[in-house]
Structures are given as structure tokens and as C-alpha cells.
Amino acid sequence: MKNIQDIYHRSEHPIKVLQFGEGNFLRAFVDYAIDRANEEQGFDAGVAVVMPRAKQVNARFLTQDNLYTVCLRGQRAGKPYKENRVVTCLERIIAAHEDEKAYMQLAKLDTLEFVISNTTEAGIVFREADRFEDAPPQSFPGKLTKFLFARYQYFHGAANKGLIMLPVELIDHNGAALKACVKKYAEHWQLESGFSSWLDTACTFADTLVDRIVAGYPKSEAAAYEEELGYHDALMTQCEPFALWVIGDPQLKDKLPLNAPDFPVEFTADIAKFKEQKVRILNGAHTSMVLGAYLAGFDYVGDCMKDPFIRRQLNQSVYGEIVPTVHLPQEKAKAFADAVFERFENPFVHHALLSIALNSISKWRTRVLPTLKDSLAATGKLPKWLTYSMAALLAFYHATERGDGCLIGHRGEQVYEIHDDADKLEHIAAWAALPDAEYVDHILKSADWWGEDLTAIPGFAAAVQDHFRQIRTYGAKAYIESLGKEE
């Protein structure tokens, strides 16, 4: 079998993008989008990848001339979807710790416009131990600060040579957080004051939100994939078809021609609404559904989507209770919900309910409670399924048996592990030994868990007590079936 580099060749583009990170997500999301924009929109952008932690360049990039395949697997418009795209826009790969000189030389590129990063949630941090003289500094913001200062000096502070930073790390206000770190390094290293002003006036640090499930290298299916592709590719990565990139600066729209019907890129001054949409619809649907579904005998999200009663629960809760609370145009929120359902149905992804169930107490607080309260305020009545979801959580967590760092729950003759904060599990184990009504009351009144005393929400405690009693009496499966029939 031939190798990928025997069939395909890198495209030639000026380096416009400096990318910190070479991982699967960046390659299946950012570089995939850039490669398409080059072909479809004339973006003409090459990418220089900096490996921020590695001591040397991954040999697979060298062997394959930076070429690799993104394999999209999932559903679109209710039908199975496959796409194999060879990405050809990676011009250079540099390991910053192996060749800092080559890395710093990129600061002198006249064509450079953007810096994109994904250094994990812990990557945007300030390390006081980092020194300007380090080659390079350890932290990503430290490396970036030194790079930006070199560019500032080389171009004599030219206003048109600032860069646009687009961090995609999964933290709130990631652009603002990165800028704060860079400014702190500038002060810590006592760099000239003009540099700090240049950061404010010539550079942009945009907040972003990204969404795409990237499975990575399909190890167990690699041989079948290569047979389908017709070549060997040690860098191939698998992902779902769905994608969303929200960039918190409308003025960047003309500079980044990345938007496509099947790869939407939103440029907005109000990124919080898009995060709310994701948290409430995608994450909220997961958290409100999975615990009861697991007790009903299901193990994977895909299986839940095939069951008419769980599917009915999701339809009623997502479209009837969650979507109306999203602070975006309803057609946009509904379209996002439609895409979420297709993602849940993806036959190539086997998402275990127990993995989603981890730390469900904090998840319910952030993903479900705000929606429940907004729905109650708008309609004057408690949303049926979101209220039920608290009872399902209480039923899933109801256990006194302790395991290794967890509680042990029972689903018929099967046992399962309940993982959450240790102090919460200790309280639950004690309260679960009490009568059911007291168990429910103790948890709902734990204001430090929920940010408030949930018994203060009118009618909520009584409704949860009733749901919990029905689950305990009839079982989760039968109760979900009967509850779905109620108007």
C-alpha cells in the first residue's frame, strides 16, 4: 500500500497562521477549516505549527510531509455521512524547545496575521518562574509574550503588524485570559511600555467557543480506514461532521473567510449567548436524560435515541422546555437542537451514559437549573422533564455502599459506580439511609451544592418528591413511559 505523501502533496501558501499545538482537535477542526477556506474561498493561508512542549518534532509529520487525513463519520440530514479530506495547509512544524531560533524567526514574517492555540485548559497560566532569557519560557503565554515582543521590535512597533490571537482552549473568556497573562509577563519582565501599548492598540485577543467531537486516530479501525483510503496514514484523525466556531469579534469576519453551510463560523459581540445555547441544549439534554435512562436499562446515548420513550422525553424536554429559554433567535436555537439530535444518533460514536454521569451534581447546577428557573419564570409552571431530571439524579445517587473513591449503586442485579466530590458522596451515603422524603429534602436544601436552597422554588420540592417516589415504586423505565404521555 502506498503512503499518503506518494499520492498527495502540500499546497504552497504564505504563512498567515501560527498555531500552538499539533493535537487531533486542532488538526480536525482549525486546520480542516483553513484547508477548506484555501480551496473554496481563496484564503491562501499556510500554517506554521509550534509544538509547545515536545522536545523534538513528531517523526510522523516529517515522514508524511505534514500531510494527514480528516475522516468525518456521522449523520447529516438524517443520513449516514462520510468524508475524507487530506489537509495540505501545514507548511512547517517546529518544536519550540528543540529549535527556539526557528520558532522566533517566525515573528519576522510579514505575512503572519493570526495566532491560534489549544494548549489545554491549564495552558493559559502565568508562571512567575518563567524568565525572558529562557529559550523558550515554559508556559504558552510566556512563549507568546516573547514572540510578540520580538515582532514588536523587528517591525518597530508598526500598528499594522499586530497579530490576532484566537485561543480555542475550553475556558471562559479565553482571549481575555490570554491577554491578561501576556500583559502580566510584559510587566514582570519589565519590557518597554510601548510594547504594552502595542498589545492594546495593534493586537486583538478574541474570545472563542468551539464545538466538535474529535475521536482522534482510529486505532482499532485503522486498517479498515486505510483500505478505504487506499494509502497509509499514521496521522489520520476521526471526527464528527458537526462543527461550530464562535469568534467574539464581528470585525474579524472579513479577515477569516472560514464560514460554510456545513462548518458555521459565527462572529459576534455576544459570545455568551452561544455558550448558553451549547450548555443548555447539548449539555443540558445529556444531563437531564442520562441518569434516568441508565436506570431504565440503557448504556449508550445511541441506544437511547433508538428507544421511542427516551426519544419522546428528549423531544419534549429539548424543544418544549429548553429551546424556548435560549437567548438567541428561536430558529437558530432549534437548528442547533436538530444538530444535537443527529450528534446523539451518530452510529460511529459510542458515548457511555456512565461517563456522562460523572460529577452530575455540579453539571445539573450549571446545565439544568438556570433553564428550569427561566422556564418557570416564562410559563408560570415547572417544566415537567427538567423537574423530573432532579428526581432521576436523586435516584441514581441513592446509595449507602462505599467503593474506592465512589459510592456503589444498583441497577437490578448490576452494580455501578457513582463518582462525584468526596464530601458530597459522604453526605449522600448518610442521607440515603434515611426515609426517602428526608433524603430528598436534605439534598434539595444543600444550598452550597446548588447555589441556593432548591426548596425555595415554588412547588419544586413537592414535584421532585413525587417524581422520586414514582421512580422508586414503578422503576425508571415504566415511569418515563407514563410521564411522556402526560400533557
Residue pairs with C-beta under 8 A, 6 or more apart in sequence:
1 226
1 230
1 231
1 232
2 230
2 231
2 232
3 63
3 64
3 231
3 232
3 233
4 64
4 67
4 68
4 69
4 86
4 231
4 232
4 233
5 63
5 64
5 65
5 67
6 231
7 230
7 231
8 67
8 86
8 88
9 65
9 67
9 88
10 65
10 66
10 67
10 88
10 89
10 90
10 91
11 38
11 46
11 88
11 89
12 46
13 38
13 44
13 45
13 46
13 89
13 91
14 44
14 45
14 46
14 111
15 45
15 46
15 47
15 48
15 91
15 92
15 106
15 109
15 111
15 112
16 43
16 44
16 45
16 46
16 47
16 111
16 112
16 113
16 114
17 34
17 45
17 46
17 47
17 48
17 112
17 113
17 114
17 115
17 116
18 47
18 48
18 50
18 106
18 112
18 114
18 115
18 116
18 147
18 163
19 26
19 30
19 31
19 47
19 48
19 49
19 50
19 115
19 116
19 117
20 50
20 52
20 115
20 116
20 117
20 118
20 119
20 140
20 143
20 144
21 49
21 50
21 51
21 52
21 117
21 118
21 119
22 49
22 51
22 54
22 58
22 61
22 93
23 118
24 214
24 215
24 216
24 217
24 237
24 239
25 118
25 168
25 210
25 212
25 214
26 116
26 118
26 168
27 68
27 70
27 87
27 235
27 237
28 70
28 212
28 214
28 237
28 238
28 239
29 168
29 210
29 212
29 214
29 239
29 243
29 245
30 116
30 118
30 168
31 47
31 87
31 89
31 90
32 70
32 85
32 87
32 263
33 243
33 245
33 258
33 263
33 265
34 43
34 45
34 47
34 89
34 258
35 85
35 87
35 88
35 89
36 85
36 258
36 260
36 263
37 43
37 45
37 256
37 257
37 258
38 44
38 45
38 89
40 260
41 257
41 258
42 257
43 257
43 258
45 89
45 114
46 89
46 90
46 91
47 89
47 90
47 91
48 91
48 92
48 93
48 94
48 106
49 66
49 90
49 92
49 93
49 94
50 94
50 95
50 96
50 103
50 106
50 143
51 57
51 58
51 93
51 94
51 95
51 96
52 96
52 119
52 123
52 140
52 143
53 97
54 95
54 97
54 98
55 95
55 97
55 98
56 95
56 98
57 93
57 94
57 95
57 98
58 93
60 234
60 235
61 90
61 93
61 235
62 93
63 234
64 233
64 234
64 235
66 90
66 91
66 92
66 93
67 86
67 87
67 88
67 90
67 233
67 235
68 86
68 87
68 233
68 235
68 236
68 237
69 84
69 85
69 86
69 87
69 229
69 233
69 235
69 236
69 237
70 83
70 84
70 85
70 87
70 236
70 237
70 239
71 82
71 83
71 84
71 218
71 225
71 236
71 237
71 238
71 239
72 81
72 82
72 83
72 84
72 85
72 238
72 239
72 240
72 241
73 81
73 82
73 238
73 239
73 240
73 241
73 346
73 348
74 80
74 81
74 240
74 241
74 242
74 342
74 343
74 346
74 347
74 348
74 349
75 81
75 241
75 342
75 343
75 345
75 346
75 347
76 241
76 262
76 342
78 342
80 347
81 241
83 241
84 228
84 229
94 102
94 103
94 106
96 103
96 136
96 143
97 136
100 135
100 136
103 136
103 143
103 147
104 146
104 147
104 150
106 112
106 147
107 147
107 148
107 150
107 151
107 154
108 150
108 151
108 154
110 161
112 151
112 163
113 163
113 164
113 255
114 163
114 164
114 165
114 166
114 256
115 144
115 163
115 164
115 165
115 166
116 166
116 167
116 168
117 123
117 140
117 144
117 165
117 166
117 167
117 168
117 169
117 178
118 167
118 168
118 169
119 140
119 169
120 169
121 169
121 170
121 171
123 139
123 140
123 169
124 140
124 141
124 167
124 169
124 171
124 174
124 177
124 178
124 181
125 139
125 141
125 181
126 139
126 141
126 142
126 181
126 184
126 185
126 188
127 137
127 138
127 139
127 142
128 188
129 138
130 137
130 138
130 139
130 142
130 185
131 137
131 189
132 146
132 189
132 191
134 142
136 142
136 143
136 146
137 143
137 145
137 146
137 185
139 181
141 178
141 181
141 182
141 185
142 185
144 165
144 178
144 182
145 181
145 182
145 185
145 186
145 189
145 191
148 163
148 182
148 195
148 199
148 203
149 186
149 191
149 195
151 161
151 163
152 161
152 194
152 195
152 198
155 161
157 194
157 195
157 198
157 202
158 202
159 198
159 201
159 202
160 202
161 202
162 198
162 199
162 201
162 202
162 203
162 204
163 203
163 204
164 203
164 204
164 206
164 252
164 255
165 175
165 178
165 179
165 203
165 204
165 205
165 206
166 175
166 206
166 208
166 247
167 174
167 175
167 177
167 178
167 205
167 208
168 174
168 208
168 210
170 210
171 177
172 275
173 207
174 207
174 208
175 205
175 206
175 207
175 208
175 248
176 205
176 207
178 205
179 199
179 205
182 199
182 205
183 196
183 199
185 191
186 195
186 196
186 199
187 196
204 249
204 252
206 247
206 248
206 249
206 252
207 247
207 248
207 271
208 245
208 246
208 247
208 248
208 271
209 244
209 245
209 246
209 248
209 271
209 274
209 275
209 278
210 244
210 245
210 246
211 242
211 243
211 244
211 245
211 278
211 282
212 239
212 240
212 242
212 243
212 244
213 239
213 240
213 242
213 343
213 349
214 237
214 238
214 239
214 240
215 237
215 238
215 239
215 348
215 349
216 237
216 238
217 234
217 235
217 236
217 237
217 238
218 225
218 236
218 238
222 236
225 233
225 236
225 238
226 232
226 233
226 236
229 236
238 348
240 343
240 346
240 348
240 349
241 262
242 339
242 342
242 343
243 262
243 263
243 264
244 264
244 266
244 274
244 278
244 336
245 258
245 263
245 264
245 265
245 266
246 265
246 266
246 268
246 271
246 274
246 275
247 256
247 265
247 266
247 267
247 268
247 271
248 268
248 269
248 271
249 267
249 269
250 267
250 268
250 269
251 267
252 267
253 259
253 267
256 265
256 267
258 265
259 265
259 266
266 274
268 274
273 326
273 327
273 328
274 328
276 326
276 327
276 328
277 326
277 328
277 332
277 333
277 336
278 336
279 366
279 367
280 322
280 325
280 326
280 367
280 370
280 371
281 318
281 322
281 323
281 326
281 333
281 336
281 337
281 340
282 336
282 340
282 343
283 363
283 367
284 322
284 367
284 368
284 371
285 314
285 317
285 318
285 322
285 340
285 344
286 301
286 356
286 367
287 356
287 360
287 363
287 364
287 367
287 368
287 389
288 317
288 367
288 368
288 385
288 386
288 389
288 392
289 304
289 310
289 313
289 314
289 317
289 389
290 301
290 304
290 353
290 356
290 357
291 353
291 357
291 360
291 389
291 392
291 393
291 395
291 396
292 313
292 388
292 389
292 392
292 395
292 396
292 471
292 476
292 480
293 304
293 310
293 353
293 476
293 480
294 353
294 354
294 357
294 396
294 411
294 416
295 392
295 395
295 396
295 411
295 471
295 475
295 476
295 477
296 310
296 475
296 476
296 477
296 480
297 411
297 477
298 304
298 307
298 310
298 353
299 352
299 353
299 354
300 350
300 351
300 352
300 353
301 344
301 349
301 351
301 353
301 356
302 344
302 345
302 346
302 347
302 349
302 350
302 351
304 310
304 311
304 314
304 344
304 353
305 311
305 314
305 341
305 344
305 345
309 477
309 480
309 481
309 484
310 480
312 484
313 385
313 480
313 483
313 484
314 341
314 344
316 384
316 385
316 484
317 383
317 384
317 385
317 386
317 389
318 337
318 340
318 341
319 334
319 337
320 383
320 385
321 371
321 375
321 383
321 384
321 385
321 386
322 337
322 371
322 375
322 386
323 330
323 333
323 334
323 337
324 330
324 375
324 378
325 371
325 374
325 375
325 378
326 333
343 349
344 351
354 416
354 417
357 396
357 418
357 419
358 419
358 420
359 419
359 420
359 421
360 393
360 396
360 397
360 420
361 393
361 397
361 420
361 421
361 424
361 449
362 420
362 421
364 389
364 390
364 393
365 449
365 450
365 451
368 386
368 389
368 390
369 450
369 451
371 383
371 386
372 382
372 383
372 386
372 387
372 457
373 457
375 382
375 383
375 386
376 382
376 383
376 457
376 458
382 457
382 459
382 460
382 463
384 483
384 486
385 483
387 460
387 463
387 464
387 467
388 467
388 483
390 444
390 454
390 460
390 464
390 467
391 440
391 464
391 467
391 468
391 471
392 467
392 471
392 476
394 439
394 440
394 443
394 464
394 468
395 468
395 471
395 472
395 476
396 409
396 418
397 407
397 409
397 418
397 420
397 428
397 432
398 409
398 428
398 432
398 439
399 407
399 408
399 409
399 410
399 418
399 428
399 429
399 432
400 407
400 429
400 432
400 433
401 407
401 408
401 429
402 408
402 425
402 429
403 417
405 419
405 422
406 417
406 418
406 419
406 425
407 417
407 418
407 425
407 428
407 429
408 415
408 416
408 417
408 418
409 415
409 416
409 417
409 418
410 416
418 425
424 449
427 442
427 446
428 443
431 438
431 439
431 442
431 443
432 439
434 442
436 468
436 469
436 472
437 465
440 461
440 464
440 465
440 468
441 455
441 461
441 465
443 449
444 450
444 453
444 454
444 455
444 460
444 461
444 464
445 453
445 454
445 455
447 453
454 460
454 461
454 464
455 461
467 479
470 479
470 483
471 479
474 482
